């Protein structure tokens, strides 16, 4: 029998052993827990992931060809993304500790495998590194979930290995096994990159959140239903034919065919006849009948959507009709103006006195459907990483109709006869003054016509 004074000593030693075991177990659990977002930087190797060419050469040939033509395959190599990253983001990050994380972080969505491998900043696209794979097959088909409450800022968990994740289960290939993934088929997966919060805590990309708050989410219509449509076909060359094979088209903001017709547009006058000197009010109705999120969405700081209205009289004289002001807060950023903006580009360009460039590059007085982004000094910016606040959101929401008016006082010299008035809605992926200044190829600032409609008024004496 142990002496009474020995018992607590032995129990105390046992407690210490147990505590150490628990601490060790918890430490191992934390060490083995998958990492996501910023903490995943450098946690993998390039060799953990197959190349897209490996996937597409013999097996997934159709899907591979679709992917090659989609922006997913160009997320790192696309000319504007390359210019924005190397000319603006990287030098800015090296000068400002608040935004220093974007030097690596941009790649979390634009070149995820390079980010996971710790290859940041990656080589320039002309070096032909694996960063050029952009968002490749293995990026999506090794994702198993996301960490946190809200999908954003590349907080997906990547689990490379023999098992690939997709919409089906139970079919094996010589190269890998398949596991059905509800996450991969969810809108939350898309949100891990299509939601972005700036270093200042501002939602600078919120396409998934816009969808979640809109009518389509409530009806079960998700991102895939518009951007990865179904069709009968094979997902692998030697596999079965399915009635609902996902097409890897990813058509969106960079696809003119997707953009055209997004907004229905109609214009009508308040009178049928008018005489010179009369004011005629034209009302334009713009209905978003096509997108499950706001239009424009995504890189809102870059994109510009605007309504231009012109009248042509019987002699061919053209008149520009500016939009009537509504008087809401921040409206000045939603009407084309001869104003300068984007002064914070001077940080990256080593020009502290940079005065900015023309803000809009469209006819003065045209209505713009945008949400302005502002830097820490309150200046309008197109650098989402340097965004500290947002202006009025005047974009067009899903199934929303906006009404705009243009009041036109007929000039004394207007020709008698039919006056034809046309409203046109235009879209550019990048405002032209910025594209021209930064040397971005012209296709990024090409004007894509979304829709148009005309009406007439008879001018009498």
PLY file of the C-alpha trace (Angstrom):
ply
format ascii 1.0
element vertex 461
property float x
property float y
property float z
element edge 460
property int vertex1
property int vertex2
end_header
0.00 0.00 0.00
1.37 3.44 -0.91
1.79 5.93 1.79
-0.91 8.69 1.75
1.58 11.41 0.89
2.66 9.50 -2.29
-0.82 9.37 -3.88
-1.19 13.04 -4.91
2.32 13.01 -6.30
1.53 10.09 -8.63
-1.84 11.57 -9.60
-0.17 14.87 -10.34
2.37 13.16 -12.61
-0.40 11.30 -14.41
-2.28 14.58 -14.95
0.79 16.15 -16.46
1.19 13.23 -18.84
-2.46 13.46 -19.89
-2.24 17.22 -20.42
0.87 16.80 -22.54
-0.84 14.12 -24.60
-3.85 16.35 -25.22
-1.64 19.30 -26.17
0.35 17.08 -28.54
-2.84 15.73 -30.11
-4.29 19.19 -30.58
-1.01 20.41 -32.02
-0.94 17.59 -34.53
-4.59 18.23 -35.42
-3.88 21.91 -36.04
-0.78 21.07 -38.05
-2.73 18.63 -40.20
-5.78 20.87 -40.65
-6.10 22.06 -44.24
-5.23 25.66 -44.85
-7.08 28.11 -47.05
-6.86 31.72 -48.13
-3.72 33.63 -47.21
-2.54 30.88 -44.86
-2.35 28.39 -47.75
0.51 30.28 -49.41
3.37 27.88 -50.11
1.66 24.84 -48.55
1.74 22.78 -51.76
4.09 21.96 -54.62
3.54 22.31 -58.35
4.01 18.54 -58.64
0.93 18.01 -56.47
-1.20 19.07 -59.44
-1.55 17.66 -62.93
-1.31 20.10 -65.82
-4.43 20.89 -67.85
-2.70 19.40 -70.88
-2.42 16.11 -69.02
-6.17 16.13 -68.35
-7.14 17.23 -71.84
-4.81 15.40 -74.20
-6.56 12.02 -74.29
-9.45 11.93 -71.84
-11.31 15.20 -71.28
-10.68 16.59 -74.75
-13.93 18.50 -75.31
-13.91 20.04 -71.86
-10.26 20.98 -72.26
-10.95 22.76 -75.56
-13.82 24.67 -74.00
-11.64 25.67 -71.06
-8.87 26.87 -73.40
-11.26 29.41 -74.92
-12.67 30.56 -71.59
-11.33 33.28 -69.30
-10.57 30.62 -66.68
-7.57 29.61 -68.79
-6.46 33.26 -69.10
-6.92 34.52 -65.55
-3.15 35.08 -65.26
-2.14 35.61 -68.90
-4.93 37.98 -69.99
-3.32 41.26 -71.04
-5.19 43.58 -68.67
-4.69 41.28 -65.69
-0.96 41.10 -66.45
-0.67 44.88 -66.79
-2.73 45.59 -63.69
-0.73 43.12 -61.58
2.82 43.92 -62.66
2.42 47.62 -63.46
0.14 48.64 -60.59
-0.50 46.01 -57.90
3.02 44.70 -57.27
4.81 48.08 -57.12
1.98 49.50 -55.01
2.20 46.56 -52.59
5.94 47.13 -52.22
5.35 50.74 -51.14
2.29 50.45 -48.87
2.24 47.99 -45.97
-1.57 48.06 -45.78
-1.90 46.51 -49.24
1.31 44.47 -49.18
-0.65 41.22 -49.22
-1.93 41.71 -52.75
1.51 40.90 -54.15
0.79 37.29 -53.26
-2.98 37.44 -52.85
-3.93 38.37 -56.41
-2.59 34.98 -57.43
-4.89 33.15 -55.04
-7.57 33.49 -57.71
-5.65 34.37 -60.87
-2.89 31.74 -60.58
-3.96 29.52 -57.68
-1.44 26.71 -58.15
1.43 29.22 -58.26
0.07 30.75 -55.05
-0.26 27.38 -53.33
3.28 26.51 -54.44
4.59 29.80 -53.02
5.71 31.02 -56.43
4.86 34.69 -55.93
5.12 36.93 -57.70
5.11 34.40 -60.52
7.22 34.92 -63.64
5.77 37.12 -66.35
3.42 35.21 -68.66
5.98 35.37 -71.49
8.24 33.07 -69.42
5.80 30.20 -69.86
5.75 29.04 -66.23
3.01 26.93 -64.66
1.41 30.13 -63.39
0.13 30.44 -66.96
-2.25 27.56 -66.27
-4.40 30.14 -64.47
-7.55 28.46 -63.10
-6.91 24.94 -64.35
-8.77 21.63 -64.05
-6.99 20.63 -60.84
-7.76 23.93 -59.12
-11.49 23.22 -59.15
-11.52 19.43 -59.06
-9.35 19.22 -55.93
-11.41 21.73 -53.92
-13.21 20.19 -50.96
-14.76 23.15 -49.13
-14.04 26.61 -47.77
-13.03 27.99 -44.41
-14.90 30.72 -42.57
-18.44 32.01 -42.66
-18.42 33.59 -46.12
-16.70 32.35 -49.28
-14.27 35.05 -50.41
-10.61 35.85 -51.04
-9.72 32.34 -52.28
-10.60 30.66 -48.97
-11.26 27.32 -50.67
-9.51 24.22 -49.36
-7.36 22.45 -51.95
-6.86 18.71 -51.43
-4.81 17.37 -54.34
-4.34 13.66 -54.74
-5.70 10.55 -56.41
-9.31 11.54 -55.75
-10.90 14.18 -57.97
-14.16 15.87 -57.08
-17.08 16.53 -59.40
-20.82 16.01 -59.97
-20.71 12.18 -60.14
-19.45 9.25 -58.12
-18.64 5.63 -58.69
-16.86 5.95 -62.02
-13.12 5.35 -62.03
-10.56 6.19 -64.64
-7.05 4.76 -64.99
-5.68 8.04 -63.64
-7.90 8.88 -60.70
-10.94 8.04 -58.62
-14.06 10.20 -58.53
-15.99 11.53 -55.58
-19.26 13.44 -55.77
-18.90 16.93 -54.36
-21.89 19.01 -53.31
-19.49 21.88 -52.66
-18.22 21.96 -56.25
-21.79 22.20 -57.47
-22.68 25.02 -55.09
-22.61 28.76 -55.57
-20.42 29.01 -52.47
-17.57 27.46 -54.45
-17.84 30.25 -57.02
-17.94 32.79 -54.21
-14.46 31.85 -52.98
-13.07 33.91 -55.86
-16.07 35.93 -57.01
-16.31 37.68 -53.67
-13.37 39.83 -52.66
-12.77 42.03 -49.64
-10.12 44.74 -49.88
-7.42 45.16 -47.21
-9.63 47.95 -45.85
-12.55 45.57 -45.26
-14.65 46.68 -48.23
-16.47 44.26 -50.55
-14.87 45.14 -53.87
-16.20 42.07 -55.67
-19.52 40.63 -54.56
-21.05 38.74 -57.49
-21.90 35.73 -55.32
-23.32 37.94 -52.56
-25.42 39.85 -55.09
-26.82 36.55 -56.35
-27.47 35.36 -52.81
-29.47 38.49 -52.01
-31.41 38.38 -55.29
-34.44 36.48 -56.59
-32.64 33.63 -58.36
-31.00 32.21 -55.24
-34.42 31.87 -53.65
-35.56 29.84 -56.66
-32.53 27.55 -56.63
-30.98 28.97 -59.81
-27.23 29.06 -59.24
-24.13 30.34 -61.04
-23.57 27.08 -62.92
-27.00 27.22 -64.57
-26.00 30.28 -66.59
-22.20 30.01 -66.79
-21.79 26.21 -67.04
-24.87 25.11 -68.92
-26.02 21.49 -69.31
-26.08 19.50 -72.54
-26.21 15.81 -73.49
-22.69 14.54 -74.02
-19.59 12.89 -72.63
-17.34 14.30 -69.97
-14.52 11.93 -70.97
-13.72 10.58 -74.41
-14.07 6.94 -73.36
-16.87 7.51 -70.86
-20.64 7.37 -70.84
-22.98 9.86 -72.47
-24.89 11.85 -69.89
-28.06 13.92 -70.38
-26.63 16.72 -68.26
-22.92 17.06 -68.99
-21.67 20.40 -67.71
-20.22 22.60 -70.43
-17.02 24.35 -69.31
-17.74 27.57 -71.21
-17.69 30.03 -68.30
-19.05 32.73 -70.59
-19.56 36.02 -68.78
-18.37 39.62 -68.75
-15.72 39.03 -71.43
-18.14 37.37 -73.86
-19.95 39.86 -76.14
-22.63 37.26 -76.83
-23.37 37.01 -73.12
-23.43 40.77 -72.63
-25.64 41.64 -75.59
-29.30 41.69 -74.69
-28.65 41.55 -70.95
-30.75 44.68 -70.45
-34.04 45.23 -72.27
-34.42 48.85 -73.26
-37.44 50.87 -74.43
-37.89 54.61 -74.99
-41.10 56.63 -75.41
-42.00 60.36 -75.60
-44.63 62.14 -73.52
-46.28 63.65 -76.65
-46.97 62.53 -80.21
-46.52 65.97 -81.84
-44.56 69.06 -80.86
-43.54 72.43 -82.27
-40.08 74.02 -82.20
-39.39 75.45 -78.75
-41.47 72.82 -76.94
-39.90 70.63 -74.25
-40.38 66.92 -74.92
-39.64 64.40 -72.22
-38.40 60.96 -73.26
-38.55 58.10 -70.77
-36.22 55.13 -71.05
-37.04 51.89 -69.23
-34.09 49.54 -68.64
-34.94 46.05 -67.38
-32.34 43.52 -66.25
-33.91 40.32 -67.49
-30.79 38.17 -67.86
-28.32 38.28 -64.98
-28.66 36.65 -61.57
-26.54 39.43 -60.09
-26.17 43.15 -60.69
-25.08 44.52 -64.04
-22.24 45.26 -64.28
-20.72 42.93 -61.69
-17.29 41.56 -60.81
-14.60 44.13 -61.54
-17.01 47.02 -61.12
-14.16 49.48 -60.65
-12.97 48.81 -64.22
-16.24 48.45 -66.10
-18.56 51.10 -67.40
-22.14 50.76 -68.65
-23.79 53.88 -69.96
-26.91 55.09 -71.76
-26.53 57.43 -74.73
-29.57 59.16 -76.28
-29.57 60.94 -79.65
-32.23 62.63 -81.77
-32.07 62.95 -85.56
-34.42 65.34 -87.34
-35.84 65.10 -90.85
-32.78 66.84 -92.33
-30.29 64.52 -90.60
-29.15 66.92 -87.89
-28.04 65.02 -84.80
-28.74 66.22 -81.26
-27.33 64.72 -78.05
-29.83 64.40 -75.20
-28.21 64.46 -71.72
-29.99 62.56 -68.96
-32.16 64.44 -66.48
-30.63 64.57 -63.02
-32.48 62.81 -60.20
-30.70 64.47 -57.29
-29.60 61.43 -55.26
-26.41 61.44 -53.21
-23.35 60.59 -55.29
-25.16 61.09 -58.59
-22.24 63.08 -59.98
-20.33 59.81 -60.42
-23.18 58.33 -62.49
-23.25 61.03 -65.18
-20.53 61.37 -67.81
-18.31 64.33 -66.98
-15.02 65.97 -67.94
-13.41 65.02 -64.63
-10.11 63.51 -63.57
-9.78 60.38 -61.43
-7.50 57.42 -60.57
-4.82 59.64 -59.03
-3.67 56.80 -56.76
-2.04 55.09 -59.74
0.74 57.59 -59.09
1.90 55.47 -56.12
2.82 52.52 -58.34
4.08 54.81 -61.11
6.44 56.66 -58.74
4.72 59.96 -59.52
3.51 61.64 -56.28
2.16 64.57 -58.29
0.13 62.40 -60.68
-2.99 64.39 -61.51
-5.03 61.45 -62.76
-6.67 60.75 -66.10
-10.07 61.34 -67.61
-12.63 59.52 -65.51
-15.19 58.25 -68.02
-14.23 58.75 -71.67
-17.87 58.94 -72.76
-20.14 61.81 -73.89
-20.75 64.34 -71.13
-24.26 64.01 -69.71
-24.78 60.30 -70.42
-26.12 58.18 -67.58
-23.63 55.67 -66.11
-24.73 52.56 -64.24
-21.85 52.07 -61.82
-20.66 52.02 -58.24
-17.68 54.27 -57.63
-14.70 52.99 -55.61
-12.72 55.45 -53.46
-9.14 55.27 -52.17
-8.13 56.24 -48.59
-7.91 59.89 -49.70
-11.49 59.82 -51.05
-10.46 59.84 -54.72
-12.10 57.58 -57.28
-9.93 54.55 -57.97
-9.85 51.53 -60.25
-7.44 49.72 -57.93
-9.72 47.44 -55.93
-6.96 46.63 -53.43
-6.70 50.32 -52.54
-10.44 50.79 -51.99
-11.46 52.13 -48.58
-15.05 53.13 -49.34
-17.77 52.77 -51.96
-20.07 55.28 -53.59
-23.76 54.96 -54.38
-24.57 51.64 -56.02
-26.39 52.65 -59.20
-26.07 49.38 -61.07
-29.08 47.46 -62.36
-30.07 44.57 -60.12
-31.54 41.25 -61.24
-35.10 41.77 -62.50
-34.85 45.46 -61.65
-36.20 48.19 -63.93
-34.66 51.65 -63.89
-36.44 54.62 -65.46
-34.38 57.47 -66.90
-35.66 60.63 -68.56
-34.16 63.08 -71.05
-35.97 66.39 -71.49
-35.26 67.89 -74.91
-36.30 71.45 -75.71
-36.74 71.42 -79.47
-34.43 73.99 -81.11
-36.02 76.73 -83.19
-34.22 75.41 -86.26
-35.28 71.77 -85.91
-36.58 70.37 -89.19
-40.28 69.75 -89.53
-41.31 66.14 -89.94
-40.27 63.03 -88.07
-37.78 63.34 -85.23
-36.25 59.94 -84.46
-34.84 59.46 -80.96
-32.69 56.45 -80.10
-31.46 55.22 -76.73
-28.41 52.94 -76.72
-26.93 51.07 -73.78
-23.16 50.53 -74.11
-20.65 48.46 -72.14
-16.86 48.51 -71.82
-14.79 46.07 -69.78
-12.32 48.86 -68.96
-12.83 52.60 -69.19
-11.04 53.75 -72.32
-8.89 56.55 -70.79
-7.37 53.99 -68.39
-6.85 51.44 -71.16
-5.13 54.01 -73.37
-2.96 55.39 -70.58
-1.75 51.99 -69.40
-1.23 50.56 -72.88
-3.93 47.90 -72.62
-4.84 46.40 -76.01
-7.89 47.97 -77.63
-10.17 44.96 -77.31
-10.40 45.52 -73.56
-12.02 48.93 -74.09
-14.07 48.10 -77.18
-17.64 49.33 -77.00
-20.13 46.47 -76.86
-23.71 47.47 -77.57
-26.01 45.88 -75.02
-29.27 47.04 -76.56
-31.03 49.90 -78.35
-34.52 51.18 -79.08
-35.96 54.10 -81.04
-39.13 56.17 -80.97
-40.44 59.15 -82.97
-42.11 62.51 -82.47
-43.70 64.49 -85.30
-42.46 68.09 -85.47
-45.14 70.45 -86.78
-45.45 74.23 -87.17
0 1
1 2
2 3
3 4
4 5
5 6
6 7
7 8
8 9
9 10
10 11
11 12
12 13
13 14
14 15
15 16
16 17
17 18
18 19
19 20
20 21
21 22
22 23
23 24
24 25
25 26
26 27
27 28
28 29
29 30
30 31
31 32
32 33
33 34
34 35
35 36
36 37
37 38
38 39
39 40
40 41
41 42
42 43
43 44
44 45
45 46
46 47
47 48
48 49
49 50
50 51
51 52
52 53
53 54
54 55
55 56
56 57
57 58
58 59
59 60
60 61
61 62
62 63
63 64
64 65
65 66
66 67
67 68
68 69
69 70
70 71
71 72
72 73
73 74
74 75
75 76
76 77
77 78
78 79
79 80
80 81
81 82
82 83
83 84
84 85
85 86
86 87
87 88
88 89
89 90
90 91
91 92
92 93
93 94
94 95
95 96
96 97
97 98
98 99
99 100
100 101
101 102
102 103
103 104
104 105
105 106
106 107
107 108
108 109
109 110
110 111
111 112
112 113
113 114
114 115
115 116
116 117
117 118
118 119
119 120
120 121
121 122
122 123
123 124
124 125
125 126
126 127
127 128
128 129
129 130
130 131
131 132
132 133
133 134
134 135
135 136
136 137
137 138
138 139
139 140
140 141
141 142
142 143
143 144
144 145
145 146
146 147
147 148
148 149
149 150
150 151
151 152
152 153
153 154
154 155
155 156
156 157
157 158
158 159
159 160
160 161
161 162
162 163
163 164
164 165
165 166
166 167
167 168
168 169
169 170
170 171
171 172
172 173
173 174
174 175
175 176
176 177
177 178
178 179
179 180
180 181
181 182
182 183
183 184
184 185
185 186
186 187
187 188
188 189
189 190
190 191
191 192
192 193
193 194
194 195
195 196
196 197
197 198
198 199
199 200
200 201
201 202
202 203
203 204
204 205
205 206
206 207
207 208
208 209
209 210
210 211
211 212
212 213
213 214
214 215
215 216
216 217
217 218
218 219
219 220
220 221
221 222
222 223
223 224
224 225
225 226
226 227
227 228
228 229
229 230
230 231
231 232
232 233
233 234
234 235
235 236
236 237
237 238
238 239
239 240
240 241
241 242
242 243
243 244
244 245
245 246
246 247
247 248
248 249
249 250
250 251
251 252
252 253
253 254
254 255
255 256
256 257
257 258
258 259
259 260
260 261
261 262
262 263
263 264
264 265
265 266
266 267
267 268
268 269
269 270
270 271
271 272
272 273
273 274
274 275
275 276
276 277
277 278
278 279
279 280
280 281
281 282
282 283
283 284
284 285
285 286
286 287
287 288
288 289
289 290
290 291
291 292
292 293
293 294
294 295
295 296
296 297
297 298
298 299
299 300
300 301
301 302
302 303
303 304
304 305
305 306
306 307
307 308
308 309
309 310
310 311
311 312
312 313
313 314
314 315
315 316
316 317
317 318
318 319
319 320
320 321
321 322
322 323
323 324
324 325
325 326
326 327
327 328
328 329
329 330
330 331
331 332
332 333
333 334
334 335
335 336
336 337
337 338
338 339
339 340
340 341
341 342
342 343
343 344
344 345
345 346
346 347
347 348
348 349
349 350
350 351
351 352
352 353
353 354
354 355
355 356
356 357
357 358
358 359
359 360
360 361
361 362
362 363
363 364
364 365
365 366
366 367
367 368
368 369
369 370
370 371
371 372
372 373
373 374
374 375
375 376
376 377
377 378
378 379
379 380
380 381
381 382
382 383
383 384
384 385
385 386
386 387
387 388
388 389
389 390
390 391
391 392
392 393
393 394
394 395
395 396
396 397
397 398
398 399
399 400
400 401
401 402
402 403
403 404
404 405
405 406
406 407
407 408
408 409
409 410
410 411
411 412
412 413
413 414
414 415
415 416
416 417
417 418
418 419
419 420
420 421
421 422
422 423
423 424
424 425
425 426
426 427
427 428
428 429
429 430
430 431
431 432
432 433
433 434
434 435
435 436
436 437
437 438
438 439
439 440
440 441
441 442
442 443
443 444
444 445
445 446
446 447
447 448
448 449
449 450
450 451
451 452
452 453
453 454
454 455
455 456
456 457
457 458
458 459
459 460
